[in-house]
Amino acid sequence: MTRHHPDTLTLMEYSAGNLSEPHALCIRLHLDQCPHCRSRVDTLDSLGAVMMESQPQVGVSSDMFDSILSRIDSEPDMTEKYIDAQAKRLSPLQKLLGDNLDDLPWKRQLGDVSVLDISERFPGQNEQVVLQKLAAGGKAPAHTHRGDETTIVLQGAFADQKGVFNQWDFVVLNQEDEHKPVAVGCEDCITLSVLSAPVKLTGTFTRLLNPFIR
């Protein structure tokens, strides 16, 4: 069960088609497993269609915006009709990477962390798109972020000072966040991250490696 979700403004940007392809992929992967957020996006899509059909001279007031947010938050989850259709199609992740994440050409980075940069699969995008694998029970080096980082958990789980993030949980971090993730459970934790800038190591010794991080 997913416990960490995209915020409403991010879902609105997704519904409007304003997100970059890598960020939209993270949202789609989360939506595939989260009926709560799917319901919110369905509502946004419906409201967007109604607004597009409205007369062009009609403006959108702040009251209307607040009303849209209120309606999204009050919509019930719609789950049953989605389950069968989901089982019959390939997920965006399978189309991109295949069925077995463990078979990918991982490269050991630091200690318990392996990475695979897949940015080239998103030509024309400015962000770095990286898969990261944290060995079961392993710890990632303490770090902060030089820019924004959007992450979705693809396998396993990790914990930091903000809590436990399980499979399909959605995480957004920025320059104000410093953490040291630890893989929990009995399997490797694999995440997909979209970064606007490289991370910045903050450990006593690992910070010396910052000039080599891209």
C-alpha positions, -999 to 999 in steps of 0.1 A, spaced: 0 0 0 14 34 -10 17 60 17 36 88 1 19 105 -29 24 134 -54 8 166 -41 -22 180 -58 -3 207 -78 20 180 -93 -11 159 -103 -26 190 -119 6 196 -139 5 159 -149 -31 161 -160 -24 192 -180 5 176 -198 30 201 -184 56 176 -169 87 165 -186 87 129 -198 109 115 -170 87 132 -143 55 120 -160 69 85 -160 73 86 -122 37 98 -119 24 70 -143 43 43 -123 27 56 -91 -7 59 -106 -6 23 -118 -4 12 -82 -23 39 -63 -61 40 -68 -63 72 -46 -42 93 -69 -57 77 -100 -91 89 -88 -77 124 -83 -62 125 -118 -95 112 -133 -113 141 -116 -87 165 -129 -90 152 -164 -128 156 -163 -126 191 -149 -100 200 -175 -122 188 -203 -152 208 -189 -130 240 -187 -117 235 -223 -153 234 -235 -162 266 -216 -164 299 -235 -129 314 -239 -139 347 -224 -147 331 -190 -118 335 -167 -107 312 -139 -111 329 -105 -93 320 -73 -126 307 -59 -129 283 -88 -93 271 -82 -101 264 -45 -133 247 -55 -114 224 -79 -89 214 -51 -117 208 -27 -136 186 -52 -104 165 -59 -98 159 -22 -134 148 -17 -136 123 -47 -139 86 -37 -114 61 -49 -123 42 -81 -105 8 -81 -124 -22 -92 -127 -15 -129 -90 -7 -132 -75 -40 -119 -83 -63 -148 -72 -38 -174 -39 -32 -156 -31 -69 -155 -35 -72 -193 -10 -46 -203 27 -39 -199 36 -12 -175 57 18 -186 86 4 -166 85 -30 -184 85 -12 -218 115 9 -207 136 -16 -188 122 -51 -193 109 -75 -167 139 -81 -144 155 -50 -128 183 -72 -113 195 -81 -148 203 -45 -157 240 -35 -162 244 -20 -127 276 -1 -118 288 0 -82 291 36 -71 298 38 -33 296 10 -7 261 -6 -9 249 16 -37 248 7 -74 235 30 -102 225 30 -138 221 63 -157 193 60 -182 192 97 -192 199 89 -228 166 71 -231 149 105 -227 165 126 -255 160 164 -253 154 164 -216 176 185 -192 172 162 -161 194 133 -151 174 101 -149 190 74 -127 182 40 -113 197 34 -79 200 1 -61 207 -1 -24 217 -35 -12 194 -52 13 203 -39 48 227 -14 32 232 23 38 236 51 13 261 79 20 247 109 38 239 136 12 218 166 3 207 179 -31 219 207 -53 185 208 -70 152 190 -70 150 152 -69 119 132 -77 120 95 -68 97 66 -70 105 33 -52 104 4 -77 113 -25 -55 119 -30 -18 118 -1 7 141 24 24 139 45 55 153 78 65 145 105 91 112 112 73 99 76 76 97 44 56 91 45 18 78 13 3 73 1 -32 56 27 -55 59 55 -29 66 89 -44 93 112 -29 103 148 -37 135 163 -22 154 195 -26 183 216 -13 168 217 22 167 179 26 197 159 39 193 122 45 211 88 47 187 62 33 188 26 47 174 -3 28 148 -22 50 135 -57 45 151 -87 29 155 -74 -7 175 -47 -25 158 -14 -27 156 0 -63 145 35 -70 141 57 -101 151 93 -96 149 124 -118 174 150 -108 178 186 -118 214 187 -104 238 161 -89 235 152 -52 260 166 -27 277 141 -3 279 155 32 298 127 51 331 135 67 351 115 41 326 110 12 323 148 7 358 146 -9 342 127 -38 319 155 -47 340 168 -76 337 134 -92 299 131 -90 280 140 -122 
